[in-house]
Amino acid sequence: MLSASQLLDALIERARGATAAESVAVTAALGRVLAAPQTSAITVPPLDNSAMDGYAVRVTDVPVAGVRLPVSQRIPAGAVGEPLQPGTAARIFTGAPVPPGADAVLMQEYCYAEGDEVVINALPRPGENIRRAGEDIKAGSQVLAAGARIGEAEMGLAASVGLAELPVFRRLRVACFFTGDELVTPGEPLAPGQIYNSNRYTLSGLVNGLGCELIDLGIVPDTLEATEAALAGAASVADVVITSGGVSVGEADYVKAAVEKLGRVEMWKVAMKPGKPLVYGRVDDADFIGLPGNPVSAFVTFCLFVRPFLLTRMGASEVLYRAFPVKADFAWTKPGARREFLRARIEETGSATIYPNQSSGVLTSCAWADGLIDIEIAQTVQPGDWVRFIPFSELLS
């Protein structure tokens, strides 16, 4: 068996980067991966501007608090004022350009307007409440790098420099199907021995959450013929095929056999809990990843391995998750022969506690948790020990 680290490295090594690109409106770019770097044709902000509603002044005109100055002009946002005459103040609003000659803005709470004059009740400091031209972005500078995933902030950043469209890689096509005669679609009645197919919905959310194009092929009967037909069809229309179930060593586990017949298996089994029976291979030009059938195993292995693999195939430059040290609020006294990922959450004290039932069939643990505790082989934990915590915020987007 490969270790978890070996499997992750091997998957990323095999992930072919994206090549086909298209241009989309910035409003439609959420979740897409940028295909080319973007530079700004403008300076942001274009002029020195006020960070507050208040009064623009010359510092030398306010040697002491209580100075009274005539208000020579009013400058709203979107307007450009006249040069500030010595011995006067300009009424100014947030975002408005600071008039030439002014070197500070006093917030209005420190001032008192009386007729055409203002009383300055605080001593201004040079540069106070002035946002300098270009302090955010300089013309000609790169604002977004190729491989960046476009989030809400990136959309706003692109818009702030006047970009209406962005070049992005084509959406990765991911086909999913699920094996098991015991599986039933929610909404249908359960017969004895049957269970609802939760993995279809978990994986649909995970794939859609990455911005891929999901091809949902539903439940496939537990026969080799049906599995082969589903696999061949999926590989013909998708870049990546992901299945759940049928990759272990049971008599009715046909997925691995179908991959071996139609393509090739390159990796099988990983030394971790949950999620030992994981398969990677190729069928025609499509990558294949077979996840375990247990719901927690499918969820955890997708987060840890499939997500970075898909992101690499999407053309993303940052694909790996980060782990953070936290103190344990639990004991783990049964050292294992496989690396374990425990469903955990951070308490108000800042320490981590684990779900009491770590079975790979207890999907409640994933909904309860806000991350995973990474337990190395043979590691034990006592309350107060430092452990590695991987928040779901690093794994689910």
C-alpha positions as CSV (number, residue, x, y, z in Angstrom):
1,M,0.0,0.0,0.0
2,L,1.0,3.6,-0.7
3,S,1.2,6.0,2.3
4,A,-1.2,8.9,2.2
5,S,1.7,11.3,1.3
6,Q,2.9,9.0,-1.5
7,L,-0.5,8.7,-3.0
8,L,-1.1,12.5,-3.0
9,D,2.3,13.1,-4.6
10,A,1.7,10.4,-7.2
11,L,-1.8,11.7,-8.1
12,I,-0.6,15.3,-8.6
13,E,2.3,14.0,-10.7
14,R,-0.2,12.2,-13.0
15,A,-2.6,15.1,-13.2
16,R,-2.4,16.7,-16.6
17,G,-2.9,20.5,-16.6
18,A,-5.7,22.3,-18.4
19,T,-5.0,23.8,-21.8
20,A,-8.3,24.8,-23.5
21,A,-9.4,28.3,-22.4
22,E,-12.4,30.6,-23.0
23,S,-13.3,34.2,-22.1
24,V,-16.2,34.8,-19.7
25,A,-17.7,37.8,-18.1
26,V,-16.3,38.7,-14.7
27,T,-19.8,38.1,-13.2
28,A,-19.7,34.5,-14.5
29,A,-16.1,33.8,-13.4
30,L,-16.7,32.6,-9.8
31,G,-14.9,29.3,-9.2
32,R,-13.1,29.3,-12.5
33,V,-9.3,29.2,-12.9
34,L,-7.5,32.0,-14.7
35,A,-5.7,31.0,-17.9
36,A,-3.5,34.0,-18.3
37,P,-2.1,36.7,-15.9
38,Q,-4.0,40.0,-15.8
39,T,-2.4,43.4,-15.4
40,S,-4.0,46.8,-14.6
41,A,-4.1,49.6,-17.2
42,I,-4.9,52.1,-14.4
43,T,-3.7,53.3,-11.0
44,V,-5.9,52.5,-8.1
45,P,-6.8,54.8,-6.5
46,P,-6.2,57.2,-9.4
47,L,-5.7,60.3,-7.1
48,D,-5.1,60.9,-3.5
49,N,-8.5,60.7,-1.9
50,S,-10.2,61.1,1.5
51,A,-10.7,58.1,3.8
52,M,-13.3,59.9,5.8
53,D,-16.1,62.4,5.7
54,G,-14.6,65.6,7.1
55,Y,-12.4,68.6,6.2
56,A,-9.3,68.9,4.1
57,V,-6.8,71.3,5.5
58,R,-3.2,72.4,5.5
59,V,-1.5,71.2,8.6
60,T,0.3,74.5,9.0
61,D,-3.0,76.3,9.1
62,V,-4.0,74.4,12.3
63,P,-1.2,75.1,14.8
64,V,-3.5,74.6,17.8
65,A,-6.9,73.1,18.4
66,G,-9.9,75.4,18.1
67,V,-8.7,77.2,15.0
68,R,-11.6,78.6,12.9
69,L,-11.2,78.4,9.1
70,P,-13.5,79.5,6.3
71,V,-14.8,76.7,4.2
72,S,-13.8,77.5,0.6
73,Q,-15.3,74.6,-1.3
74,R,-17.3,71.4,-1.0
75,I,-15.9,68.2,-2.7
76,P,-18.3,65.2,-3.0
77,A,-17.1,61.8,-4.2
78,G,-16.8,61.8,-8.0
79,A,-15.9,65.5,-8.2
80,V,-12.4,67.1,-8.4
81,G,-11.9,70.2,-6.3
82,E,-9.9,73.4,-6.8
83,P,-6.5,73.8,-5.2
84,L,-6.9,74.6,-1.5
85,Q,-6.3,78.2,-0.7
86,P,-4.0,78.9,2.3
87,G,-6.0,79.6,5.5
88,T,-9.1,77.7,4.3
89,A,-10.7,74.3,4.7
90,A,-12.6,72.1,2.1
91,R,-15.6,70.1,3.1
92,I,-14.8,66.7,1.7
93,F,-16.5,63.3,1.6
94,T,-15.2,59.7,1.6
95,G,-13.5,58.8,-1.7
96,A,-13.4,62.3,-3.0
97,P,-10.0,63.5,-4.4
98,V,-8.0,65.6,-1.9
99,P,-7.5,69.0,-3.4
100,P,-3.9,70.1,-4.2
101,G,-2.4,71.9,-1.3
102,A,-4.2,70.0,1.4
103,D,-2.1,67.5,3.4
104,A,-4.5,66.2,5.9
105,V,-8.2,65.4,6.4
106,L,-9.8,65.8,9.8
107,M,-12.8,63.6,10.4
108,Q,-16.0,65.5,10.9
109,E,-16.4,64.3,14.5
110,Y,-13.4,66.5,15.4
111,C,-14.9,69.6,13.6
112,Y,-17.8,71.9,14.2
113,A,-19.4,73.7,11.3
114,E,-20.8,77.2,12.0
115,G,-22.1,79.1,9.0
116,D,-19.4,79.3,6.3
117,E,-16.7,78.4,8.7
118,V,-15.5,75.3,10.5
119,V,-13.9,75.0,14.0
120,I,-11.1,72.4,14.0
121,N,-11.0,70.8,17.4
122,A,-8.0,68.5,16.9
123,L,-4.5,68.8,15.6
124,P,-4.1,67.2,12.2
125,R,-1.1,65.1,11.3
126,P,0.5,65.2,7.8
127,G,-1.1,62.5,5.6
128,E,-3.9,61.8,8.1
129,N,-6.9,60.1,6.5
130,I,-5.5,60.4,3.0
131,R,-5.4,57.3,0.8
132,R,-2.5,57.8,-1.6
133,A,-2.8,57.4,-5.4
134,G,-1.6,53.9,-6.4
135,E,-1.3,52.6,-2.8
136,D,-3.5,49.6,-3.9
137,I,-2.5,49.1,-7.6
138,K,0.0,50.8,-9.9
139,A,-0.6,50.9,-13.7
140,G,1.1,48.1,-15.4
141,S,1.3,45.8,-12.4
142,Q,-0.1,42.3,-12.3
143,V,-3.3,42.0,-10.3
144,L,-4.1,38.3,-10.9
145,A,-1.7,35.5,-11.7
146,A,-2.4,32.6,-14.1
147,G,-3.7,29.6,-12.2
148,A,-5.5,31.8,-9.6
149,R,-9.0,30.5,-8.7
150,I,-11.5,33.3,-9.0
151,G,-13.3,34.0,-5.8
152,E,-15.5,36.9,-4.8
153,A,-12.5,39.1,-3.9
154,E,-10.8,38.3,-7.2
155,M,-14.0,39.3,-9.1
156,G,-14.0,42.6,-7.3
157,L,-10.3,43.1,-7.9
158,A,-10.8,42.5,-11.7
159,A,-13.7,44.9,-11.8
160,S,-11.7,47.6,-9.9
161,V,-9.2,47.8,-12.7
162,G,-11.9,47.9,-15.4
163,L,-11.7,44.2,-16.6
164,A,-15.1,43.1,-17.9
165,E,-14.0,39.6,-19.0
166,L,-11.4,37.1,-17.9
167,P,-9.7,34.3,-19.8
168,V,-10.3,31.1,-17.9
169,F,-9.7,27.4,-18.4
170,R,-12.6,25.3,-19.7
171,R,-14.6,23.6,-17.0
172,L,-13.3,20.1,-16.1
173,R,-15.9,17.5,-17.0
174,V,-16.3,15.0,-14.1
175,A,-18.6,12.0,-14.5
176,C,-19.7,10.1,-11.4
177,F,-21.6,6.8,-10.9
178,F,-22.3,4.7,-7.9
179,T,-22.4,0.9,-7.5
180,G,-24.4,-1.2,-5.1
181,D,-27.7,-3.1,-5.4
182,E,-28.5,-2.0,-1.9
183,L,-28.6,1.7,-2.9
184,V,-31.9,3.6,-3.3
185,T,-32.5,7.1,-4.4
186,P,-33.9,9.4,-1.7
187,G,-37.7,9.8,-2.1
188,E,-38.2,6.1,-2.9
189,P,-39.3,3.5,-0.3
190,L,-36.6,1.3,1.3
191,A,-36.9,-2.5,1.1
192,P,-35.3,-4.6,3.7
193,G,-31.5,-4.5,3.4
194,Q,-31.5,-1.3,1.3
195,I,-30.0,2.1,2.2
196,Y,-30.3,5.6,0.7
197,N,-27.4,6.6,-1.6
198,S,-25.8,9.4,0.3
199,N,-22.5,9.4,-1.6
200,R,-24.2,10.6,-4.7
201,Y,-25.2,13.8,-3.0
202,T,-22.0,14.2,-1.1
203,L,-19.9,13.8,-4.2
204,S,-22.2,16.0,-6.3
205,G,-21.7,18.8,-3.8
206,L,-18.0,18.3,-3.6
207,V,-17.5,18.3,-7.4
208,N,-19.9,21.2,-8.0
209,G,-18.2,23.1,-5.2
210,L,-14.9,23.0,-7.1
211,G,-16.5,24.5,-10.2
212,C,-16.3,21.4,-12.3
213,E,-19.0,20.3,-14.8
214,L,-20.7,17.3,-13.1
215,I,-22.0,14.5,-15.2
216,D,-24.2,12.4,-12.8
217,L,-24.7,8.9,-14.1
218,G,-26.6,7.7,-11.1
219,I,-26.6,4.1,-9.6
220,V,-25.2,1.2,-11.6
221,P,-26.3,-2.4,-11.0
222,D,-23.8,-4.7,-9.3
223,T,-22.8,-6.7,-12.4
224,L,-19.5,-6.6,-14.3
225,E,-21.3,-6.0,-17.6
226,A,-23.3,-3.0,-16.3
227,T,-20.1,-1.6,-14.6
228,E,-18.1,-1.9,-17.8
229,A,-20.8,-0.2,-19.9
230,A,-21.1,2.6,-17.4
231,L,-17.4,3.1,-17.2
232,A,-16.9,3.1,-21.0
233,G,-19.7,5.6,-21.4
234,A,-18.4,7.9,-18.6
235,A,-14.8,7.8,-20.1
236,S,-16.1,8.8,-23.5
237,V,-17.7,12.1,-22.2
238,A,-15.6,13.1,-19.2
239,D,-12.1,14.2,-18.4
240,V,-12.2,12.4,-15.0
241,V,-14.4,9.5,-13.9
242,I,-15.2,9.1,-10.2
243,T,-17.0,6.2,-8.7
244,S,-18.0,5.2,-5.2
245,G,-18.0,1.6,-4.1
246,G,-16.9,-1.6,-5.8
247,V,-13.2,-1.1,-5.4
248,S,-12.6,-3.5,-2.5
249,V,-12.0,-7.2,-2.6
250,G,-15.5,-8.5,-2.3
251,E,-17.1,-10.9,-4.9
252,A,-19.5,-8.1,-6.0
253,D,-16.8,-5.4,-6.3
254,Y,-16.6,-5.0,-10.0
255,V,-15.3,-1.5,-10.5
256,K,-11.6,-2.3,-10.3
257,A,-12.0,-5.3,-12.6
258,A,-13.8,-3.1,-15.1
259,V,-11.0,-0.6,-15.1
260,E,-8.4,-3.3,-15.5
261,K,-10.4,-4.7,-18.5
262,L,-11.0,-1.4,-20.3
263,G,-7.9,0.5,-19.2
264,R,-5.3,0.1,-16.5
265,V,-5.0,0.4,-12.7
266,E,-1.9,2.3,-11.6
267,M,-2.5,2.6,-7.9
268,W,-4.7,0.7,-5.4
269,K,-5.0,1.0,-1.6
270,V,-3.7,3.6,0.7
271,A,-2.4,3.1,4.2
272,M,-5.0,5.3,6.0
273,K,-8.2,5.3,7.9
274,P,-10.8,5.9,6.7
275,G,-10.4,5.1,3.1
276,K,-8.0,2.1,2.4
277,P,-9.6,0.8,-0.9
278,L,-8.9,3.7,-3.2
279,V,-8.1,3.2,-6.9
280,Y,-6.4,5.4,-9.6
281,G,-6.2,4.4,-13.2
282,R,-6.9,5.5,-16.8
283,V,-9.6,4.5,-19.2
284,D,-8.9,5.7,-22.7
285,D,-8.1,9.4,-22.2
286,A,-10.0,9.8,-19.0
287,D,-8.5,9.6,-15.5
288,F,-10.3,7.2,-13.2
289,I,-10.6,7.5,-9.4
290,G,-12.5,4.9,-7.5
291,L,-13.5,5.9,-4.0
292,P,-14.5,3.6,-1.1
293,G,-18.2,3.0,-0.6
294,N,-18.4,3.9,3.1
295,P,-19.7,7.5,3.2
296,V,-17.1,8.9,5.6
297,S,-14.3,7.1,3.6
298,A,-15.6,8.6,0.3
299,F,-15.9,12.1,1.8
300,V,-12.4,12.1,3.5
301,T,-10.5,10.6,0.5
302,F,-12.1,13.1,-1.9
303,C,-11.1,16.0,0.3
304,L,-7.5,14.8,0.8
305,F,-6.7,13.3,-2.6
306,V,-9.3,14.0,-5.3
307,R,-9.7,17.7,-4.6
308,P,-6.0,18.5,-5.2
309,F,-5.9,16.2,-8.2
310,L,-9.0,17.9,-9.8
311,L,-7.6,21.4,-9.0
312,T,-4.3,20.5,-10.7
313,R,-6.3,19.2,-13.8
314,M,-8.3,22.5,-13.7
315,G,-5.0,24.5,-14.1
316,A,-5.0,25.8,-10.5
317,S,-1.6,26.9,-9.1
318,E,-2.4,26.3,-5.4
319,V,-3.9,22.9,-4.8
320,L,-2.6,21.6,-1.4
321,Y,-4.3,22.0,1.9
322,R,-2.7,23.5,5.0
323,A,-2.7,22.0,8.5
324,F,-2.4,24.0,11.7
325,P,-1.2,23.0,15.2
326,V,-3.9,22.9,17.8
327,K,-4.0,21.4,21.3
328,A,-6.0,18.2,21.8
329,D,-8.9,18.1,24.1
330,F,-9.1,14.3,23.8
331,A,-7.0,11.2,24.3
332,W,-6.1,8.8,21.5
333,T,-4.5,5.8,23.1
334,K,-4.8,3.1,20.4
335,P,-1.8,3.6,18.0
336,G,-2.6,2.2,14.6
337,A,-0.7,0.7,11.7
338,R,-2.3,3.3,9.3
339,R,-2.4,7.0,9.3
340,E,-5.7,8.2,10.6
341,F,-7.9,11.2,10.0
342,L,-10.3,11.9,12.8
343,R,-13.4,14.0,12.5
344,A,-12.9,16.9,14.9
345,R,-13.9,20.4,15.7
346,I,-12.4,23.4,17.5
347,E,-14.1,24.3,20.7
348,E,-14.4,27.9,22.1
349,T,-11.3,27.2,24.2
350,G,-9.3,26.8,20.9
351,S,-8.6,23.2,21.5
352,A,-9.8,20.3,19.3
353,T,-12.2,17.5,20.3
354,I,-13.1,14.5,18.2
355,Y,-16.5,12.9,17.4
356,P,-17.0,10.0,19.8
357,N,-17.8,7.5,17.0
358,Q,-15.0,7.5,14.3
359,S,-16.6,4.6,12.3
360,S,-16.4,5.1,8.5
361,G,-20.1,4.6,8.2
362,V,-21.0,7.5,10.6
363,L,-21.6,10.4,8.2
364,T,-23.0,12.4,11.1
365,S,-19.4,12.9,12.2
366,C,-18.6,14.8,9.0
367,A,-21.6,17.2,9.4
368,W,-20.7,17.7,13.1
369,A,-16.9,18.4,12.5
370,D,-15.2,21.4,11.1
371,G,-12.0,19.6,10.2
372,L,-9.8,16.5,10.5
373,I,-7.1,15.6,13.0
374,D,-4.1,14.0,11.3
375,I,-2.8,11.1,13.4
376,E,0.5,9.6,12.2
377,I,1.1,5.8,12.2
378,A,1.7,4.6,15.8
379,Q,0.9,8.1,17.3
380,T,-0.9,8.4,20.6
381,V,-2.4,11.6,22.0
382,Q,-3.1,12.9,25.5
383,P,-5.1,16.0,26.4
384,G,-2.9,19.0,26.0
385,D,-0.7,17.5,23.2
386,W,-0.3,19.4,20.0
387,V,-1.8,17.8,17.0
388,R,-2.2,18.7,13.3
389,F,-5.7,20.0,12.4
390,I,-6.9,20.4,8.8
391,P,-9.9,22.7,8.7
392,F,-12.7,21.9,6.2
393,S,-12.2,25.5,4.9
394,E,-8.9,24.1,3.4
395,L,-10.7,21.0,1.9
396,L,-14.1,22.0,0.7
397,S,-13.5,24.9,-1.8
